[in-house]
Amino acid sequence: MTQKQNNENSVKTGSVADSRSKTIDHRFSIAPMLDWTDRHYRYFARLMSANALLYTEMVTTGAILHGRGDYLAYNQEEHPLALQLGGSNPVDLARCAKLAAERGYDEVNLNVGCPSDRVQNGRFGACLMAEPELVAECVDAMKQVVDIPVTVKTRIGIDEQDSYAFLTQFIDVVSAKGCTDFTIHARKAWLQGLSPKENREIPPLDYERVYQLKRDYPTLNIGINGGVTTLEQAQLHLAQLDGVMMGREAYQNPYILAQVDQVLCGSQKAVISREDVIEAMLPYIEAHLLSGGRLNHITRHMIGLFQGLPGARAWRRYLSENAHKNGAGIEVVKQAFQNIQAEVVE
């Protein structure tokens, strides 16, 4: 996709920080997930929840400053929206944070949790937990140039450095530079020997350690990530913490988002139906196709919309088999939905 095409339907504002709140509601958010939480998924998710805080995929400072594409492009409807940055150079991070604020992002988040080899080779992600002073310097550099929140997403530990004292030292050093918002993935990361996927599943969850962190740092905003698959679980976490971040479940079973506002945020608005979600996506899909995009760029995120319901397999199969074809348009989505209805009637 060309840079011009990538900019279609994307915000092109100057500095708008003065028009946005400097406090963000972190009660419920969707985790940044590489190759998953792109701007098409985020638009789709926003149709189902007005209150969920959305995060971009992690974007490296190098991509933003030296890449050919527009890595800050997004849809104006996505707010509230946070940019997650990957990097460890305070100067570069500050430049990127300033660009993000000028483009209208509501928050900048520093990734201190990704354990992949590629990220480690770039000296960022989870390995930065071992360098809290550097993380603090990065946070401070960004805070000096923006007036939107600068937050940190991290783990409870890395490798053999997984004591509670190690975690609190990290929090002490980074919060001393003005970071008041931390999202804690309640697993440690093994930097060697486990893949990123294994690091999301094998290290055991330790929710109590995150709860203790909130008790010991009551003035900080502490959110939790890891293993959250239902809104009932989210409610239990929110009884102890300031925020809950849901990852894979919000992607693979996206319709769970349709009740976030009602269950977690007290909204009295009616829950949007799956059919209405599809109808609301059609104009967006058409605009994407007119800009030169392909149907499957968007429908790949919609595959799980009917998860657990009769006809879900027919929906998935039809989209998977047809959305990638040359010339595929919104009629594919309409037909996929008709297939569901026919199967349910039968």
C-alpha positions as CSV (number, residue, x, y, z in Angstrom):
1,M,0.0,0.0,0.0
2,T,1.4,3.4,-0.9
3,Q,1.7,6.2,1.7
4,K,-1.0,8.1,-0.1
5,Q,-3.4,5.1,0.2
6,N,-2.4,4.6,3.8
7,N,-3.4,8.1,4.6
8,E,-6.9,7.7,3.3
9,N,-9.5,8.0,6.1
10,S,-6.7,8.9,8.5
11,V,-6.5,11.9,10.8
12,K,-4.4,14.8,9.5
13,T,-4.5,17.3,12.3
14,G,-2.0,19.7,13.8
15,S,-1.6,20.0,17.5
16,V,-4.9,19.3,19.1
17,A,-3.7,18.5,22.6
18,D,-5.5,21.5,24.1
19,S,-8.9,20.1,22.9
20,R,-8.4,16.8,24.6
21,S,-8.5,15.7,28.2
22,K,-5.2,15.1,29.8
23,T,-6.6,12.2,31.8
24,I,-7.6,8.9,30.1
25,D,-10.0,6.3,31.4
26,H,-8.0,3.1,31.6
27,R,-10.8,1.1,33.1
28,F,-10.9,-1.2,30.1
29,S,-8.5,-1.3,27.2
30,I,-7.5,-3.6,24.3
31,A,-3.9,-4.7,24.3
32,P,-1.5,-3.6,21.6
33,M,-1.0,-6.8,19.4
34,L,1.4,-6.9,16.5
35,D,-0.3,-7.6,13.2
36,W,-3.7,-7.6,14.9
37,T,-4.6,-4.2,16.3
38,D,-4.1,-2.2,13.2
39,R,-6.3,0.8,12.3
40,H,-8.9,-1.4,10.6
41,Y,-9.4,-3.6,13.7
42,R,-9.5,-0.5,15.9
43,Y,-12.3,1.1,13.8
44,F,-14.2,-2.2,14.0
45,A,-13.7,-2.4,17.8
46,R,-14.8,1.2,18.3
47,L,-18.2,0.4,16.7
48,M,-18.9,-1.9,19.6
49,S,-17.4,0.1,22.5
50,A,-17.3,3.8,22.8
51,N,-15.3,3.7,26.1
52,A,-12.6,1.1,25.5
53,L,-9.1,2.6,25.3
54,L,-7.5,1.4,22.0
55,Y,-3.8,0.9,21.5
56,T,-1.9,0.7,18.3
57,E,0.4,-2.1,17.5
58,M,3.9,-1.4,18.9
59,V,5.6,1.0,16.5
60,T,9.4,1.4,16.7
61,T,10.9,4.9,16.8
62,G,13.0,3.8,13.7
63,A,9.9,3.1,11.7
64,I,8.3,6.5,12.5
65,L,11.5,8.5,12.0
66,H,13.0,6.7,9.1
67,G,10.4,4.5,7.5
68,R,8.8,5.2,4.2
69,G,5.1,4.8,5.3
70,D,3.0,6.9,7.6
71,Y,3.2,4.8,10.8
72,L,1.0,7.3,12.7
73,A,-2.0,7.1,10.4
74,Y,-5.3,6.3,12.1
75,N,-9.0,6.8,11.7
76,Q,-10.5,9.8,13.5
77,E,-13.2,7.7,15.0
78,E,-10.7,5.6,17.0
79,H,-10.4,8.0,19.9
80,P,-9.5,7.5,22.7
81,L,-6.4,6.1,21.2
82,A,-2.9,5.5,22.5
83,L,0.3,5.0,20.5
84,Q,2.6,2.3,21.8
85,L,6.2,3.0,21.1
86,G,9.1,0.7,21.0
87,G,12.5,2.2,21.6
88,S,15.2,3.0,24.2
89,N,16.8,6.2,22.9
90,P,15.3,9.1,24.9
91,V,15.8,11.7,22.1
92,D,14.1,9.5,19.4
93,L,11.3,8.6,21.8
94,A,10.7,12.3,22.5
95,R,10.6,13.1,18.8
96,C,8.1,10.4,18.2
97,A,6.0,11.4,21.2
98,K,5.8,14.9,20.0
99,L,4.8,13.8,16.5
100,A,2.1,11.6,18.1
101,A,0.7,14.5,20.2
102,E,0.7,16.8,17.1
103,R,-1.2,14.1,15.2
104,G,-3.9,13.9,17.9
105,Y,-3.1,10.8,19.9
106,D,-4.5,10.7,23.4
107,E,-1.6,8.9,25.0
108,V,1.9,7.6,24.4
109,N,2.8,4.2,25.9
110,L,6.3,2.8,26.2
111,N,6.7,-0.9,25.6
112,V,8.7,-2.6,28.4
113,G,7.0,-6.0,28.0
114,C,7.7,-7.5,24.6
115,P,10.2,-10.4,24.9
116,S,11.0,-11.2,21.2
117,D,14.6,-11.6,20.0
118,R,14.1,-8.8,17.4
119,V,13.0,-6.4,20.1
120,Q,15.8,-7.4,22.5
121,N,18.4,-6.9,19.7
122,G,17.1,-3.3,19.4
123,R,17.5,-2.9,23.2
124,F,13.8,-2.3,24.0
125,G,10.8,-4.2,25.2
126,A,11.0,-6.4,28.2
127,C,14.8,-6.3,28.5
128,L,14.4,-2.7,29.6
129,M,13.1,-3.9,32.9
130,A,16.7,-4.5,33.8
131,E,17.4,-0.8,33.1
132,P,14.9,1.2,35.1
133,E,17.0,4.3,35.0
134,L,17.0,4.3,31.2
135,V,13.2,3.8,31.2
136,A,12.9,6.7,33.5
137,E,15.1,8.8,31.3
138,C,12.9,7.9,28.3
139,V,9.7,8.7,30.1
140,D,11.1,12.0,31.3
141,A,12.3,12.9,27.8
142,M,8.8,12.3,26.4
143,K,7.0,14.1,29.2
144,Q,9.1,17.2,28.6
145,V,7.7,17.6,25.1
146,V,4.1,16.5,25.3
147,D,1.1,17.3,27.5
148,I,-0.7,14.0,26.9
149,P,-0.1,11.1,29.3
150,V,3.1,9.1,29.0
151,T,2.5,5.5,30.3
152,V,4.4,2.3,30.6
153,K,3.4,-1.3,29.9
154,T,5.6,-3.9,31.5
155,R,5.9,-7.4,33.0
156,I,6.2,-8.5,36.7
157,G,9.8,-9.6,36.0
158,I,12.3,-11.0,33.6
159,D,14.3,-14.3,33.7
160,E,15.6,-14.8,37.3
161,Q,14.9,-11.2,38.1
162,D,11.3,-11.8,39.2
163,S,11.1,-10.9,42.8
164,Y,8.6,-8.4,44.1
165,A,11.5,-6.2,45.2
166,F,12.7,-6.1,41.6
167,L,9.3,-5.0,40.4
168,T,9.0,-2.3,43.0
169,Q,12.4,-1.0,42.3
170,F,11.4,-0.6,38.7
171,I,8.2,1.2,39.7
172,D,10.0,3.4,42.1
173,V,12.6,4.6,39.6
174,V,10.2,5.2,36.7
175,S,7.4,6.8,38.7
176,A,10.0,9.2,40.2
177,K,10.2,10.8,36.7
178,G,6.5,11.4,36.6
179,C,5.0,8.3,35.2
180,T,1.8,7.6,37.1
181,D,0.1,5.0,34.8
182,F,1.4,1.4,34.6
183,T,-0.2,-1.6,32.9
184,I,1.3,-4.8,34.3
185,H,1.3,-8.0,32.3
186,A,0.9,-10.4,35.3
187,R,3.6,-12.9,33.9
188,K,7.3,-12.6,33.9
189,A,9.1,-12.8,30.6
190,W,11.8,-15.3,29.7
191,L,14.1,-13.4,27.4
192,Q,15.8,-16.6,26.3
193,G,14.3,-20.0,25.5
194,L,10.7,-19.0,25.0
195,S,9.0,-17.6,21.9
196,P,6.8,-14.5,22.3
197,K,3.7,-16.8,22.0
198,E,5.1,-19.1,24.7
199,N,5.8,-16.0,26.9
200,R,2.1,-15.3,26.8
201,E,1.2,-18.7,28.0
202,I,3.9,-20.6,29.9
203,P,5.1,-18.3,32.7
204,P,2.3,-18.5,35.4
205,L,0.0,-15.6,36.0
206,D,0.5,-13.8,39.3
207,Y,-2.5,-11.5,39.8
208,E,-1.9,-11.1,43.5
209,R,1.5,-9.5,42.8
210,V,-0.2,-6.8,40.8
211,Y,-2.9,-6.3,43.4
212,Q,-0.1,-5.9,46.0
213,L,1.5,-3.3,43.8
214,K,-1.7,-1.3,43.9
215,R,-1.9,-1.6,47.6
216,D,1.7,-0.4,48.0
217,Y,1.3,2.4,45.5
218,P,-2.2,3.7,46.0
219,T,-1.6,7.0,44.2
220,L,-0.5,5.3,41.0
221,N,-2.9,4.1,38.3
222,I,-2.2,0.4,38.0
223,G,-3.9,-1.8,35.4
224,I,-3.5,-5.5,34.7
225,N,-3.1,-7.6,31.6
226,G,-2.8,-11.3,31.0
227,G,-5.4,-14.1,30.8
228,V,-8.5,-12.0,30.9
229,T,-11.2,-13.7,28.8
230,T,-14.5,-12.5,30.2
231,L,-16.1,-9.2,31.4
232,E,-16.8,-11.0,34.7
233,Q,-13.1,-11.5,35.2
234,A,-12.6,-7.8,34.3
235,Q,-15.0,-6.8,37.0
236,L,-13.1,-8.9,39.6
237,H,-9.9,-7.2,38.7
238,L,-11.5,-3.7,38.8
239,A,-12.5,-4.3,42.4
240,Q,-8.7,-4.3,43.1
241,L,-7.2,-2.2,40.4
242,D,-7.7,0.9,38.2
243,G,-7.8,-0.9,34.8
244,V,-8.0,-4.1,32.9
245,M,-6.4,-4.8,29.5
246,M,-7.8,-7.6,27.4
247,G,-5.7,-9.1,24.6
248,R,-6.4,-12.1,22.4
249,E,-10.0,-12.6,23.5
250,A,-10.9,-9.1,22.3
251,Y,-9.5,-10.0,18.9
252,Q,-10.6,-13.6,18.5
253,N,-14.1,-13.0,20.0
254,P,-14.6,-9.3,19.2
255,Y,-18.3,-9.2,20.0
256,I,-17.4,-9.3,23.7
257,L,-16.7,-5.6,23.3
258,A,-20.3,-4.9,22.6
259,Q,-21.1,-5.1,26.3
260,V,-18.1,-3.4,27.7
261,D,-19.8,0.0,28.0
262,Q,-22.8,-1.4,29.7
263,V,-21.1,-3.9,32.1
264,L,-18.0,-2.0,33.0
265,C,-18.8,1.7,32.3
266,G,-22.4,2.0,33.4
267,S,-23.8,2.9,30.0
268,Q,-27.5,2.7,29.5
269,K,-27.2,2.6,25.7
270,A,-28.6,-0.5,24.0
271,V,-26.0,-3.2,23.0
272,I,-25.3,-3.0,19.3
273,S,-26.3,-6.1,17.3
274,R,-23.8,-8.0,15.2
275,E,-25.9,-7.2,12.1
276,D,-25.7,-3.5,12.9
277,V,-21.9,-3.8,13.3
278,I,-21.7,-5.3,9.9
279,E,-23.9,-2.6,8.4
280,A,-21.8,0.1,10.0
281,M,-18.6,-1.4,8.6
282,L,-19.8,-1.4,5.0
283,P,-19.2,2.3,4.2
284,Y,-15.7,2.0,5.8
285,I,-14.9,-1.0,3.7
286,E,-16.1,0.8,0.6
287,A,-13.9,3.8,1.3
288,H,-10.9,1.5,1.9
289,L,-11.5,-0.3,-1.5
290,L,-11.8,3.0,-3.3
291,S,-8.4,4.0,-1.9
292,G,-6.9,0.9,-3.4
293,G,-7.1,-1.4,-0.4
294,R,-8.2,-5.0,-0.5
295,L,-11.2,-6.5,1.2
296,N,-9.3,-9.0,3.3
297,H,-7.3,-6.2,4.9
298,I,-10.4,-5.5,6.9
299,T,-12.4,-8.8,7.0
300,R,-9.6,-10.7,8.5
301,H,-10.4,-8.8,11.7
302,M,-14.1,-9.7,11.5
303,I,-13.7,-13.5,11.3
304,G,-14.6,-14.0,14.9
305,L,-17.7,-11.8,15.0
306,F,-20.0,-14.8,15.4
307,Q,-17.8,-17.0,17.5
308,G,-19.8,-19.5,19.5
309,L,-23.0,-19.1,17.5
310,P,-24.7,-21.3,14.9
311,G,-23.4,-20.3,11.5
312,A,-20.1,-19.0,12.7
313,R,-18.2,-21.6,10.6
314,A,-20.1,-20.6,7.5
315,W,-19.2,-16.9,8.1
316,R,-15.6,-17.7,8.7
317,R,-15.3,-20.0,5.7
318,Y,-17.0,-17.7,3.2
319,L,-14.9,-14.7,4.2
320,S,-11.7,-16.7,4.2
321,E,-12.3,-18.2,0.8
322,N,-13.5,-15.1,-1.0
323,A,-12.3,-11.9,0.6
324,H,-8.8,-12.2,-0.7
325,K,-9.8,-12.5,-4.3
326,N,-9.1,-9.7,-6.8
327,G,-12.1,-7.4,-7.1
328,A,-13.8,-8.7,-3.9
329,G,-16.2,-6.1,-2.5
330,I,-18.8,-5.6,0.1
331,E,-21.1,-8.1,-1.6
332,V,-18.8,-10.8,-0.1
333,V,-19.5,-9.6,3.4
334,K,-23.3,-9.4,2.7
335,Q,-23.3,-12.9,1.3
336,A,-21.3,-14.3,4.3
337,F,-24.0,-12.9,6.6
338,Q,-26.8,-14.3,4.4
339,N,-25.1,-17.7,4.7
340,I,-25.3,-17.4,8.5
341,Q,-29.0,-16.6,8.4
342,A,-29.7,-19.5,6.0
343,E,-27.8,-21.9,8.2
344,V,-29.6,-20.7,11.4
345,V,-33.0,-21.1,9.6
346,E,-32.2,-24.6,8.6
